[in-house]
């Protein structure tokens, strides 16, 4: 299968962007009935997550709690770019998610969406999606 790539531009330092429709559009262009998709983020200060897409308070709460856990400024951080918190948040969310495909559709729960998690924006970012039969 081919690697598919799309780009997005974030507007804030910390932001969670719903990318479910992008992944769905890629899947609709390919006749895969059964298999899986890997959604991958090639950045060290951003990640990919699957979580609730119904209540916008969830995104706000997640970002607030990540900020509490990884404050932007810490007196012991030594990274010269000053974005150690962004790296830690990206490690926490992870760089990829695997989504099952059944009957030509992404298998997501009723309240689930696929998210690009920005922790060092605003930036222009890249997301890769690889579809697999099987």
Beta strands, then each sheet from edge to edge (+ up, - down):
strand 1: 3-9
strand 2: 15-18
strand 3: 34-41
strand 4: 46-52
strand 5: 96-102
strand 6: 105-106
strand 7: 112-118
strand 8: 124-133
sheet 1: 1+ 8- 3+ 5- 6+
sheet 2: 2+ 7- 4+
end
